[in-house]
Amino acid sequence: MALSILNNIASLAARNQLQITGAGLQSTLFRLSSGSRINTGADDAVGLAIADGLRANVTALSQSARNASDGVGQLQVADGALAQVTNLLNRAITLGTQASTGTVSSSQRTALNSEFTAIKAEIDRIGVNTTFNGSSVFSASTTSIFLSDAASNSTIAVSVGALSSSAIGTTSPVNLSVDDLTTAANATTALANMNTAVANVASIRGTLGASINRLQSAVNVINNQVQNLTAAEDGIRAADIAQEVANLTRFSILNQTGVSALAQANSQQQSVLQLLK
């Protein structure tokens, strides 16, 4: 190669190659530090679009799982409250059975009726004060559990129904508020209503159990989807650490040799001065 003092082609070539190596080294360090293969659209535009779409799906599904879990929690609170109502009704049945016999004195029947009245008041209190996340659990309105995977939306409707001593049950509610145990005849009538109320509560709890199982199943399915989509996104977005470490070693060596080559190329023009001495 002829010596020239106008242009140092070797130096330009070494500098260009050093810039390429530096860019590769920078990208490798970026991927290693972030753990991601795709950090900008320039890295992989198609892969970035797919990975971002998968992440959006995961975000929507994760919230849907939380929605369904909240629904399960609400229904479990309702079921626990209804279990307490069943206990109260069983106690009321015991009182009604006692009051229905003719051997009970008037004062005893009055005491039995007082406890029965307290039981009805407690059922009313449970119906009003049982809440979940600040909202009343026992409501005539239907609760819609929203599920979404970013591509499609769906809802699961659950209904607990209102609860009070005047309306125990959903299809054919029983009114215990007007019943009393002041006479044997009244106690017998009340006892029949109590037994129906127990059956109604059992029916409601059965419906709640089915809804809980459905929502829990939805949570399990959604969590499985989240796992699979997260794995798919990771396969697209995540950096291959072993490969990037190998790249780091290669670019580091190339960078060192490039610096040496550039220094050598720059020193070539200095040799021209030696010819002029």
C-alpha atoms as an extended CHARMM CRD file, in Angstrom:
* protein
*
       277  EXT
         1         1  MET       CA              0.0000000000        0.0000000000        0.0000000000  PROA      1               0.0000000000
         2         2  ALA       CA              1.3760000000        3.4270000000       -0.9810000000  PROA      2               0.0000000000
         3         3  LEU       CA              2.0380000000        5.9370000000        1.7750000000  PROA      3               0.0000000000
         4         4  SER       CA             -0.1850000000        9.0120000000        1.5930000000  PROA      4               0.0000000000
         5         5  ILE       CA             -0.3810000000       12.1700000000        3.6330000000  PROA      5               0.0000000000
         6         6  LEU       CA             -3.7050000000       13.2430000000        2.0710000000  PROA      6               0.0000000000
         7         7  ASN       CA             -5.9700000000       10.4880000000        3.4190000000  PROA      7               0.0000000000
         8         8  ASN       CA             -5.2980000000        7.7440000000        5.9030000000  PROA      8               0.0000000000
         9         9  ILE       CA             -7.5390000000        5.0180000000        4.4800000000  PROA      9               0.0000000000
        10        10  ALA       CA             -6.3170000000        2.4380000000        6.9650000000  PROA      10              0.0000000000
        11        11  SER       CA             -7.1750000000        4.7470000000        9.8380000000  PROA      11              0.0000000000
        12        12  LEU       CA            -10.6560000000        5.3960000000        8.4350000000  PROA      12              0.0000000000
        13        13  ALA       CA            -11.2700000000        1.6780000000        7.9860000000  PROA      13              0.0000000000
        14        14  ALA       CA            -10.0590000000        0.9310000000       11.5030000000  PROA      14              0.0000000000
        15        15  ARG       CA            -12.2110000000        3.7250000000       12.9340000000  PROA      15              0.0000000000
        16        16  ASN       CA            -15.3330000000        2.5460000000       11.1050000000  PROA      16              0.0000000000
        17        17  GLN       CA            -14.8220000000       -1.0020000000       12.2810000000  PROA      17              0.0000000000
        18        18  LEU       CA            -14.2160000000        0.2500000000       15.8070000000  PROA      18              0.0000000000
        19        19  GLN       CA            -17.5230000000        2.1520000000       15.7050000000  PROA      19              0.0000000000
        20        20  ILE       CA            -19.3500000000       -0.9900000000       14.5760000000  PROA      20              0.0000000000
        21        21  THR       CA            -17.6990000000       -2.9910000000       17.3250000000  PROA      21              0.0000000000
        22        22  GLY       CA            -18.5330000000       -0.2940000000       19.8900000000  PROA      22              0.0000000000
        23        23  ALA       CA            -22.1980000000       -0.2980000000       18.8610000000  PROA      23              0.0000000000
        24        24  GLY       CA            -22.3130000000       -4.0730000000       19.1570000000  PROA      24              0.0000000000
        25        25  LEU       CA            -20.6270000000       -3.9250000000       22.5580000000  PROA      25              0.0000000000
        26        26  GLN       CA            -23.0840000000       -1.2760000000       23.7460000000  PROA      26              0.0000000000
        27        27  SER       CA            -26.0810000000       -3.3220000000       22.5880000000  PROA      27              0.0000000000
        28        28  THR       CA            -24.7140000000       -6.4300000000       24.2670000000  PROA      28              0.0000000000
        29        29  LEU       CA            -24.1590000000       -4.5900000000       27.5490000000  PROA      29              0.0000000000
        30        30  PHE       CA            -27.6890000000       -3.1480000000       27.2920000000  PROA      30              0.0000000000
        31        31  ARG       CA            -29.1900000000       -6.6090000000       26.7920000000  PROA      31              0.0000000000
        32        32  LEU       CA            -27.1770000000       -8.0570000000       29.6670000000  PROA      32              0.0000000000
        33        33  SER       CA            -28.0850000000       -5.2410000000       32.0590000000  PROA      33              0.0000000000
        34        34  SER       CA            -31.7940000000       -5.2680000000       31.1520000000  PROA      34              0.0000000000
        35        35  GLY       CA            -32.1370000000       -9.0060000000       30.6350000000  PROA      35              0.0000000000
        36        36  SER       CA            -34.1760000000       -8.2140000000       27.5510000000  PROA      36              0.0000000000
        37        37  ARG       CA            -33.2950000000       -9.0000000000       23.9550000000  PROA      37              0.0000000000
        38        38  ILE       CA            -35.6630000000       -6.3030000000       22.6980000000  PROA      38              0.0000000000
        39        39  ASN       CA            -35.1030000000       -2.8970000000       24.2400000000  PROA      39              0.0000000000
        40        40  THR       CA            -36.0990000000       -0.6920000000       21.3070000000  PROA      40              0.0000000000
        41        41  GLY       CA            -38.1850000000       -1.1520000000       18.2020000000  PROA      41              0.0000000000
        42        42  ALA       CA            -34.9830000000       -1.2520000000       16.1720000000  PROA      42              0.0000000000
        43        43  ASP       CA            -33.9100000000       -4.4560000000       17.9110000000  PROA      43              0.0000000000
        44        44  ASP       CA            -36.8840000000       -6.4510000000       16.5840000000  PROA      44              0.0000000000
        45        45  ALA       CA            -39.9580000000       -4.5040000000       15.4800000000  PROA      45              0.0000000000
        46        46  VAL       CA            -42.1250000000       -7.5680000000       14.8650000000  PROA      46              0.0000000000
        47        47  GLY       CA            -40.9860000000       -9.2940000000       18.0400000000  PROA      47              0.0000000000
        48        48  LEU       CA            -41.6430000000       -6.1400000000       20.0560000000  PROA      48              0.0000000000
        49        49  ALA       CA            -45.2040000000       -5.8850000000       18.7180000000  PROA      49              0.0000000000
        50        50  ILE       CA            -45.9230000000       -9.5290000000       19.5290000000  PROA      50              0.0000000000
        51        51  ALA       CA            -44.3260000000       -9.3350000000       22.9850000000  PROA      51              0.0000000000
        52        52  ASP       CA            -46.2110000000       -6.1350000000       23.8690000000  PROA      52              0.0000000000
        53        53  GLY       CA            -49.4640000000       -7.7500000000       22.7390000000  PROA      53              0.0000000000
        54        54  LEU       CA            -48.7870000000      -10.7750000000       24.9250000000  PROA      54              0.0000000000
        55        55  ARG       CA            -47.9750000000       -8.5200000000       27.8680000000  PROA      55              0.0000000000
        56        56  ALA       CA            -51.2720000000       -6.6670000000       27.4050000000  PROA      56              0.0000000000
        57        57  ASN       CA            -53.0900000000      -10.0020000000       27.4780000000  PROA      57              0.0000000000
        58        58  VAL       CA            -51.2490000000      -11.0110000000       30.6410000000  PROA      58              0.0000000000
        59        59  THR       CA            -52.1340000000       -7.7050000000       32.3120000000  PROA      59              0.0000000000
        60        60  ALA       CA            -55.8330000000       -8.0770000000       31.4750000000  PROA      60              0.0000000000
        61        61  LEU       CA            -55.9200000000      -11.7230000000       32.5100000000  PROA      61              0.0000000000
        62        62  SER       CA            -54.1450000000      -11.0220000000       35.7990000000  PROA      62              0.0000000000
        63        63  GLN       CA            -56.7520000000       -8.4120000000       36.6960000000  PROA      63              0.0000000000
        64        64  SER       CA            -59.5100000000      -10.8120000000       35.6450000000  PROA      64              0.0000000000
        65        65  ALA       CA            -58.0910000000      -13.4000000000       38.0410000000  PROA      65              0.0000000000
        66        66  ARG       CA            -58.1940000000      -10.8110000000       40.8200000000  PROA      66              0.0000000000
        67        67  ASN       CA            -61.7770000000       -9.9280000000       39.8890000000  PROA      67              0.0000000000
        68        68  ALA       CA            -62.7990000000      -13.5780000000       40.0750000000  PROA      68              0.0000000000
        69        69  SER       CA            -60.9200000000      -14.0340000000       43.3590000000  PROA      69              0.0000000000
        70        70  ASP       CA            -62.7710000000      -11.0420000000       44.7950000000  PROA      70              0.0000000000
        71        71  GLY       CA            -66.0170000000      -12.6610000000       43.6630000000  PROA      71              0.0000000000
        72        72  VAL       CA            -65.0460000000      -15.8740000000       45.4300000000  PROA      72              0.0000000000
        73        73  GLY       CA            -64.2750000000      -13.8770000000       48.5670000000  PROA      73              0.0000000000
        74        74  GLN       CA            -67.6450000000      -12.1270000000       48.4740000000  PROA      74              0.0000000000
        75        75  LEU       CA            -69.5340000000      -15.3860000000       48.0330000000  PROA      75              0.0000000000
        76        76  GLN       CA            -67.5410000000      -17.0420000000       50.8070000000  PROA      76              0.0000000000
        77        77  VAL       CA            -68.4550000000      -14.1940000000       53.1440000000  PROA      77              0.0000000000
        78        78  ALA       CA            -72.1080000000      -14.6870000000       52.1980000000  PROA      78              0.0000000000
        79        79  ASP       CA            -71.8520000000      -18.4370000000       52.7410000000  PROA      79              0.0000000000
        80        80  GLY       CA            -70.3010000000      -17.9300000000       56.1690000000  PROA      80              0.0000000000
        81        81  ALA       CA            -73.0870000000      -15.5330000000       57.1360000000  PROA      81              0.0000000000
        82        82  LEU       CA            -75.7360000000      -17.9850000000       55.9190000000  PROA      82              0.0000000000
        83        83  ALA       CA            -74.1060000000      -20.7320000000       57.9720000000  PROA      83              0.0000000000
        84        84  GLN       CA            -74.6630000000      -18.5310000000       61.0190000000  PROA      84              0.0000000000
        85        85  VAL       CA            -78.2700000000      -17.9520000000       59.9520000000  PROA      85              0.0000000000
        86        86  THR       CA            -78.7320000000      -21.7260000000       59.7550000000  PROA      86              0.0000000000
        87        87  ASN       CA            -77.4390000000      -22.0370000000       63.3200000000  PROA      87              0.0000000000
        88        88  LEU       CA            -79.8810000000      -19.3530000000       64.4310000000  PROA      88              0.0000000000
        89        89  LEU       CA            -82.7720000000      -21.0780000000       62.6600000000  PROA      89              0.0000000000
        90        90  ASN       CA            -81.8770000000      -24.4050000000       64.2420000000  PROA      90              0.0000000000
        91        91  ARG       CA            -81.9890000000      -22.7160000000       67.6270000000  PROA      91              0.0000000000
        92        92  ALA       CA            -85.3420000000      -21.1630000000       66.6790000000  PROA      92              0.0000000000
        93        93  ILE       CA            -86.6500000000      -24.6220000000       65.7350000000  PROA      93              0.0000000000
        94        94  THR       CA            -85.6660000000      -25.8600000000       69.1790000000  PROA      94              0.0000000000
        95        95  LEU       CA            -87.5510000000      -22.9510000000       70.7380000000  PROA      95              0.0000000000
        96        96  GLY       CA            -90.5780000000      -23.5190000000       68.4970000000  PROA      96              0.0000000000
        97        97  THR       CA            -90.6570000000      -27.2010000000       69.3500000000  PROA      97              0.0000000000
        98        98  GLN       CA            -90.6320000000      -26.3500000000       73.0530000000  PROA      98              0.0000000000
        99        99  ALA       CA            -93.3210000000      -23.7040000000       72.6530000000  PROA      99              0.0000000000
       100       100  SER       CA            -95.5770000000      -26.0340000000       70.6420000000  PROA      100             0.0000000000
       101       101  THR       CA            -96.1670000000      -28.4040000000       73.5350000000  PROA      101             0.0000000000
       102       102  GLY       CA            -99.0310000000      -27.7640000000       75.9090000000  PROA      102             0.0000000000
       103       103  THR       CA            -96.9570000000      -28.4240000000       79.0100000000  PROA      103             0.0000000000
       104       104  VAL       CA            -95.1130000000      -25.1080000000       78.7090000000  PROA      104             0.0000000000
       105       105  SER       CA            -96.3320000000      -22.4020000000       81.0500000000  PROA      105             0.0000000000
       106       106  SER       CA            -97.2680000000      -18.9190000000       79.8850000000  PROA      106             0.0000000000
       107       107  SER       CA            -94.1720000000      -17.3590000000       81.4440000000  PROA      107             0.0000000000
       108       108  GLN       CA            -91.9390000000      -19.9820000000       79.8520000000  PROA      108             0.0000000000
       109       109  ARG       CA            -93.5640000000      -19.4090000000       76.4730000000  PROA      109             0.0000000000
       110       110  THR       CA            -92.9920000000      -15.6680000000       76.8760000000  PROA      110             0.0000000000
       111       111  ALA       CA            -89.3070000000      -16.3020000000       77.5350000000  PROA      111             0.0000000000
       112       112  LEU       CA            -89.1140000000      -18.5960000000       74.5020000000  PROA      112             0.0000000000
       113       113  ASN       CA            -90.7740000000      -15.9450000000       72.3450000000  PROA      113             0.0000000000
       114       114  SER       CA            -88.3470000000      -13.2840000000       73.5920000000  PROA      114             0.0000000000
       115       115  GLU       CA            -85.3980000000      -15.3840000000       72.4610000000  PROA      115             0.0000000000
       116       116  PHE       CA            -87.1410000000      -16.0870000000       69.1450000000  PROA      116             0.0000000000
       117       117  THR       CA            -87.6020000000      -12.3320000000       68.6530000000  PROA      117             0.0000000000
       118       118  ALA       CA            -83.9010000000      -11.7980000000       69.3520000000  PROA      118             0.0000000000
       119       119  ILE       CA            -83.0200000000      -14.4710000000       66.7730000000  PROA      119             0.0000000000
       120       120  LYS       CA            -85.1010000000      -12.7020000000       64.1280000000  PROA      120             0.0000000000
       121       121  ALA       CA            -83.3940000000       -9.4050000000       64.9910000000  PROA      121             0.0000000000
       122       122  GLU       CA            -79.9940000000      -11.0680000000       64.6150000000  PROA      122             0.0000000000
       123       123  ILE       CA            -80.9610000000      -12.4290000000       61.1930000000  PROA      123             0.0000000000
       124       124  ASP       CA            -81.9560000000       -8.8970000000       60.1880000000  PROA      124             0.0000000000
       125       125  ARG       CA            -78.6380000000       -7.5600000000       61.4930000000  PROA      125             0.0000000000
       126       126  ILE       CA            -76.6850000000      -10.1540000000       59.5030000000  PROA      126             0.0000000000
       127       127  GLY       CA            -78.6110000000       -9.2450000000       56.3610000000  PROA      127             0.0000000000
       128       128  VAL       CA            -77.8450000000       -5.5390000000       56.7560000000  PROA      128             0.0000000000
       129       129  ASN       CA            -74.3330000000       -5.5210000000       58.1900000000  PROA      129             0.0000000000
       130       130  THR       CA            -72.6160000000       -8.3080000000       56.2500000000  PROA      130             0.0000000000
       131       131  THR       CA            -70.3620000000       -6.4870000000       53.7950000000  PROA      131             0.0000000000
       132       132  PHE       CA            -67.4720000000       -7.1750000000       51.4550000000  PROA      132             0.0000000000
       133       133  ASN       CA            -65.1560000000       -4.4190000000       50.2840000000  PROA      133             0.0000000000
       134       134  GLY       CA            -67.5600000000       -1.8060000000       51.6260000000  PROA      134             0.0000000000
       135       135  SER       CA            -70.6480000000       -3.1530000000       49.8390000000  PROA      135             0.0000000000
       136       136  SER       CA            -73.5650000000       -5.0990000000       51.2480000000  PROA      136             0.0000000000
       137       137  VAL       CA            -73.2970000000       -8.8070000000       50.4850000000  PROA      137             0.0000000000
       138       138  PHE       CA            -77.0110000000       -9.5460000000       50.7020000000  PROA      138             0.0000000000
       139       139  SER       CA            -78.5770000000       -7.5390000000       47.9150000000  PROA      139             0.0000000000
       140       140  ALA       CA            -81.3240000000       -8.2030000000       45.4170000000  PROA      140             0.0000000000
       141       141  SER       CA            -79.1010000000       -6.8710000000       42.6450000000  PROA      141             0.0000000000
       142       142  THR       CA            -76.8590000000       -9.1360000000       40.5770000000  PROA      142             0.0000000000
       143       143  THR       CA            -73.0790000000       -8.7860000000       40.7500000000  PROA      143             0.0000000000
       144       144  SER       CA            -71.2270000000       -9.1390000000       37.4490000000  PROA      144             0.0000000000
       145       145  ILE       CA            -67.6710000000      -10.4540000000       37.6180000000  PROA      145             0.0000000000
       146       146  PHE       CA            -65.8090000000       -8.9410000000       34.6460000000  PROA      146             0.0000000000
       147       147  LEU       CA            -63.2700000000      -11.1400000000       32.8870000000  PROA      147             0.0000000000
       148       148  SER       CA            -61.0810000000      -10.0070000000       29.9970000000  PROA      148             0.0000000000
       149       149  ASP       CA            -58.0720000000      -11.2510000000       28.0430000000  PROA      149             0.0000000000
       150       150  ALA       CA            -57.6310000000       -8.0140000000       26.0480000000  PROA      150             0.0000000000
       151       151  ALA       CA            -59.0710000000       -9.7590000000       22.9870000000  PROA      151             0.0000000000
       152       152  SER       CA            -62.5210000000      -10.5990000000       24.3280000000  PROA      152             0.0000000000
       153       153  ASN       CA            -64.6070000000       -9.7610000000       27.3690000000  PROA      153             0.0000000000
       154       154  SER       CA            -67.0790000000      -11.8010000000       29.3660000000  PROA      154             0.0000000000
       155       155  THR       CA            -68.9190000000      -11.6390000000       32.6670000000  PROA      155             0.0000000000
       156       156  ILE       CA            -70.0500000000      -14.1570000000       35.2360000000  PROA      156             0.0000000000
       157       157  ALA       CA            -73.2260000000      -13.0530000000       36.9880000000  PROA      157             0.0000000000
       158       158  VAL       CA            -73.6360000000      -14.0130000000       40.6390000000  PROA      158             0.0000000000
       159       159  SER       CA            -76.5560000000      -13.1990000000       42.9020000000  PROA      159             0.0000000000
       160       160  VAL       CA            -76.8540000000      -13.7370000000       46.6370000000  PROA      160             0.0000000000
       161       161  GLY       CA            -80.2250000000      -12.1080000000       47.1610000000  PROA      161             0.0000000000
       162       162  ALA       CA            -81.5290000000      -10.0280000000       50.0250000000  PROA      162             0.0000000000
       163       163  LEU       CA            -81.7390000000      -11.4430000000       53.5390000000  PROA      163             0.0000000000
       164       164  SER       CA            -84.0290000000      -10.5330000000       56.4020000000  PROA      164             0.0000000000
       165       165  SER       CA            -86.3770000000      -12.2870000000       58.8040000000  PROA      165             0.0000000000
       166       166  SER       CA            -89.2330000000      -11.1470000000       56.5790000000  PROA      166             0.0000000000
       167       167  ALA       CA            -87.7840000000      -12.7800000000       53.4480000000  PROA      167             0.0000000000
       168       168  ILE       CA            -85.6350000000      -15.8790000000       53.8930000000  PROA      168             0.0000000000
       169       169  GLY       CA            -85.0780000000      -17.4890000000       50.5190000000  PROA      169             0.0000000000
       170       170  THR       CA            -85.1090000000      -16.3490000000       46.9190000000  PROA      170             0.0000000000
       171       171  THR       CA            -87.7360000000      -18.3050000000       44.9840000000  PROA      171             0.0000000000
       172       172  SER       CA            -90.3920000000      -18.6280000000       47.6970000000  PROA      172             0.0000000000
       173       173  PRO       CA            -89.1260000000      -16.5640000000       50.6200000000  PROA      173             0.0000000000
       174       174  VAL       CA            -90.4390000000      -17.2360000000       54.1190000000  PROA      174             0.0000000000
       175       175  ASN       CA            -91.5940000000      -14.4090000000       56.3780000000  PROA      175             0.0000000000
       176       176  LEU       CA            -90.6840000000      -15.1580000000       59.9920000000  PROA      176             0.0000000000
       177       177  SER       CA            -91.0900000000      -11.5650000000       61.1320000000  PROA      177             0.0000000000
       178       178  VAL       CA            -94.8280000000      -12.0460000000       61.7220000000  PROA      178             0.0000000000
       179       179  ASP       CA            -94.4500000000      -15.3560000000       63.5630000000  PROA      179             0.0000000000
       180       180  ASP       CA            -94.3650000000      -15.6770000000       67.3300000000  PROA      180             0.0000000000
       181       181  LEU       CA            -94.3350000000      -18.3460000000       70.0000000000  PROA      181             0.0000000000
       182       182  THR       CA            -96.9410000000      -16.8150000000       72.3000000000  PROA      182             0.0000000000
       183       183  THR       CA            -99.3240000000      -19.7540000000       71.8600000000  PROA      183             0.0000000000
       184       184  ALA       CA            -98.9060000000      -23.4110000000       71.0160000000  PROA      184             0.0000000000
       185       185  ALA       CA           -100.8200000000      -22.9020000000       67.7550000000  PROA      185             0.0000000000
       186       186  ASN       CA            -98.6680000000      -19.9330000000       66.7520000000  PROA      186             0.0000000000
       187       187  ALA       CA            -95.5490000000      -21.8700000000       67.6350000000  PROA      187             0.0000000000
       188       188  THR       CA            -96.6480000000      -24.7710000000       65.4340000000  PROA      188             0.0000000000
       189       189  THR       CA            -97.2060000000      -22.4120000000       62.5020000000  PROA      189             0.0000000000
       190       190  ALA       CA            -93.8680000000      -20.7090000000       63.1220000000  PROA      190             0.0000000000
       191       191  LEU       CA            -92.1320000000      -24.0750000000       63.3480000000  PROA      191             0.0000000000
       192       192  ALA       CA            -93.3020000000      -25.0430000000       59.8650000000  PROA      192             0.0000000000
       193       193  ASN       CA            -92.0110000000      -21.7420000000       58.5050000000  PROA      193             0.0000000000
       194       194  MET       CA            -88.6750000000      -22.2330000000       60.2620000000  PROA      194             0.0000000000
       195       195  ASN       CA            -88.1720000000      -25.6190000000       58.6430000000  PROA      195             0.0000000000
       196       196  THR       CA            -88.9270000000      -24.1010000000       55.2480000000  PROA      196             0.0000000000
       197       197  ALA       CA            -86.5000000000      -21.2690000000       56.0000000000  PROA      197             0.0000000000
       198       198  VAL       CA            -83.7350000000      -23.7780000000       56.7880000000  PROA      198             0.0000000000
       199       199  ALA       CA            -84.3730000000      -25.5210000000       53.4620000000  PROA      199             0.0000000000
       200       200  ASN       CA            -84.3260000000      -22.1620000000       51.6550000000  PROA      200             0.0000000000
       201       201  VAL       CA            -80.9950000000      -21.1990000000       53.2220000000  PROA      201             0.0000000000
       202       202  ALA       CA            -79.5460000000      -24.5930000000       52.2910000000  PROA      202             0.0000000000
       203       203  SER       CA            -80.6840000000      -24.0360000000       48.7030000000  PROA      203             0.0000000000
       204       204  ILE       CA            -79.0450000000      -20.5990000000       48.6070000000  PROA      204             0.0000000000
       205       205  ARG       CA            -75.8080000000      -22.0180000000       49.9950000000  PROA      205             0.0000000000
       206       206  GLY       CA            -75.8680000000      -24.7330000000       47.3540000000  PROA      206             0.0000000000
       207       207  THR       CA            -76.2030000000      -22.1080000000       44.6300000000  PROA      207             0.0000000000
       208       208  LEU       CA            -73.4020000000      -20.0710000000       46.1900000000  PROA      208             0.0000000000
       209       209  GLY       CA            -71.2070000000      -23.1580000000       46.3340000000  PROA      209             0.0000000000
       210       210  ALA       CA            -71.7290000000      -23.7710000000       42.6270000000  PROA      210             0.0000000000
       211       211  SER       CA            -70.8620000000      -20.1350000000       41.8610000000  PROA      211             0.0000000000
       212       212  ILE       CA            -67.7580000000      -20.3110000000       44.0600000000  PROA      212             0.0000000000
       213       213  ASN       CA            -66.6010000000      -23.4380000000       42.2440000000  PROA      213             0.0000000000
       214       214  ARG       CA            -67.2210000000      -21.8020000000       38.8700000000  PROA      214             0.0000000000
       215       215  LEU       CA            -65.2720000000      -18.6790000000       39.7840000000  PROA      215             0.0000000000
       216       216  GLN       CA            -62.4530000000      -20.7110000000       41.2950000000  PROA      216             0.0000000000
       217       217  SER       CA            -62.3010000000      -22.7600000000       38.1240000000  PROA      217             0.0000000000
       218       218  ALA       CA            -62.1300000000      -19.5250000000       36.1220000000  PROA      218             0.0000000000
       219       219  VAL       CA            -59.2450000000      -18.3490000000       38.3270000000  PROA      219             0.0000000000
       220       220  ASN       CA            -57.3700000000      -21.6030000000       37.7130000000  PROA      220             0.0000000000
       221       221  VAL       CA            -57.8940000000      -21.3940000000       33.9510000000  PROA      221             0.0000000000
       222       222  ILE       CA            -56.8460000000      -17.7360000000       33.8630000000  PROA      222             0.0000000000
       223       223  ASN       CA            -53.7330000000      -18.3840000000       35.9490000000  PROA      223             0.0000000000
       224       224  ASN       CA            -52.7670000000      -21.1600000000       33.5390000000  PROA      224             0.0000000000
       225       225  GLN       CA            -53.2360000000      -18.7720000000       30.6100000000  PROA      225             0.0000000000
       226       226  VAL       CA            -51.1160000000      -16.1460000000       32.3690000000  PROA      226             0.0000000000
       227       227  GLN       CA            -48.3580000000      -18.7000000000       32.8920000000  PROA      227             0.0000000000
       228       228  ASN       CA            -48.3700000000      -19.7970000000       29.2530000000  PROA      228             0.0000000000
       229       229  LEU       CA            -48.5460000000      -16.2790000000       27.8230000000  PROA      229             0.0000000000
       230       230  THR       CA            -45.7970000000      -15.0790000000       30.1600000000  PROA      230             0.0000000000
       231       231  ALA       CA            -43.6020000000      -17.9490000000       28.9960000000  PROA      231             0.0000000000
       232       232  ALA       CA            -44.3570000000      -17.0450000000       25.3750000000  PROA      232             0.0000000000
       233       233  GLU       CA            -43.4900000000      -13.3890000000       25.9690000000  PROA      233             0.0000000000
       234       234  ASP       CA            -40.3140000000      -14.3710000000       27.7880000000  PROA      234             0.0000000000
       235       235  GLY       CA            -39.2910000000      -16.5360000000       24.8550000000  PROA      235             0.0000000000
       236       236  ILE       CA            -39.5890000000      -13.5360000000       22.5470000000  PROA      236             0.0000000000
       237       237  ARG       CA            -38.3450000000      -10.7380000000       24.7740000000  PROA      237             0.0000000000
       238       238  ALA       CA            -35.7750000000      -12.3020000000       27.1100000000  PROA      238             0.0000000000
       239       239  ALA       CA            -32.0940000000      -12.1800000000       26.2660000000  PROA      239             0.0000000000
       240       240  ASP       CA            -30.0740000000      -15.3760000000       25.9270000000  PROA      240             0.0000000000
       241       241  ILE       CA            -27.6030000000      -14.6280000000       28.7050000000  PROA      241             0.0000000000
       242       242  ALA       CA            -25.1090000000      -17.3010000000       27.6630000000  PROA      242             0.0000000000
       243       243  GLN       CA            -25.0960000000      -15.9830000000       24.0960000000  PROA      243             0.0000000000
       244       244  GLU       CA            -24.7700000000      -12.3790000000       25.2450000000  PROA      244             0.0000000000
       245       245  VAL       CA            -21.8280000000      -13.2350000000       27.5120000000  PROA      245             0.0000000000
       246       246  ALA       CA            -20.1350000000      -14.8510000000       24.5170000000  PROA      246             0.0000000000
       247       247  ASN       CA            -20.9100000000      -11.7350000000       22.4620000000  PROA      247             0.0000000000
       248       248  LEU       CA            -19.4850000000       -9.5380000000       25.2160000000  PROA      248             0.0000000000
       249       249  THR       CA            -16.2130000000      -11.4650000000       25.1520000000  PROA      249             0.0000000000
       250       250  ARG       CA            -16.0330000000      -11.2940000000       21.3520000000  PROA      250             0.0000000000
       251       251  PHE       CA            -16.8200000000       -7.5740000000       21.1460000000  PROA      251             0.0000000000
       252       252  SER       CA            -14.4080000000       -6.7750000000       23.9820000000  PROA      252             0.0000000000
       253       253  ILE       CA            -11.5770000000       -8.5180000000       22.1200000000  PROA      253             0.0000000000
       254       254  LEU       CA            -12.5520000000       -6.8440000000       18.8420000000  PROA      254             0.0000000000
       255       255  ASN       CA            -12.6750000000       -3.4810000000       20.5800000000  PROA      255             0.0000000000
       256       256  GLN       CA             -9.1870000000       -3.9260000000       22.0030000000  PROA      256             0.0000000000
       257       257  THR       CA             -7.7450000000       -5.0600000000       18.6700000000  PROA      257             0.0000000000
       258       258  GLY       CA             -9.5930000000       -2.2460000000       16.9090000000  PROA      258             0.0000000000
       259       259  VAL       CA             -8.0240000000        0.3470000000       19.1860000000  PROA      259             0.0000000000
       260       260  SER       CA             -4.6030000000       -1.1690000000       18.5300000000  PROA      260             0.0000000000
       261       261  ALA       CA             -5.2360000000       -1.2450000000       14.7710000000  PROA      261             0.0000000000
       262       262  LEU       CA             -6.3560000000        2.3930000000       14.7830000000  PROA      262             0.0000000000
       263       263  ALA       CA             -3.2350000000        3.4110000000       16.6560000000  PROA      263             0.0000000000
       264       264  GLN       CA             -1.1000000000        1.4610000000       14.1950000000  PROA      264             0.0000000000
       265       265  ALA       CA             -2.8710000000        3.0440000000       11.2060000000  PROA      265             0.0000000000
       266       266  ASN       CA             -2.3690000000        6.5280000000       12.6030000000  PROA      266             0.0000000000
       267       267  SER       CA              1.3180000000        5.8500000000       13.1270000000  PROA      267             0.0000000000
       268       268  GLN       CA              1.7950000000        5.0370000000        9.4330000000  PROA      268             0.0000000000
       269       269  GLN       CA              1.6630000000        8.7080000000        8.4070000000  PROA      269             0.0000000000
       270       270  GLN       CA              4.2810000000        9.5000000000       10.9900000000  PROA      270             0.0000000000
       271       271  SER       CA              6.6380000000        7.2060000000        9.0850000000  PROA      271             0.0000000000
       272       272  VAL       CA              6.4950000000        9.6280000000        6.1160000000  PROA      272             0.0000000000
       273       273  LEU       CA              8.4150000000       12.1400000000        8.2010000000  PROA      273             0.0000000000
       274       274  GLN       CA             11.2030000000        9.6350000000        8.5810000000  PROA      274             0.0000000000
       275       275  LEU       CA             11.6240000000        9.5720000000        4.8010000000  PROA      275             0.0000000000
       276       276  LEU       CA             12.0230000000       13.3480000000        4.7210000000  PROA      276             0.0000000000
       277       277  LYS       CA             14.8200000000       13.4330000000        7.2390000000  PROA      277             0.0000000000
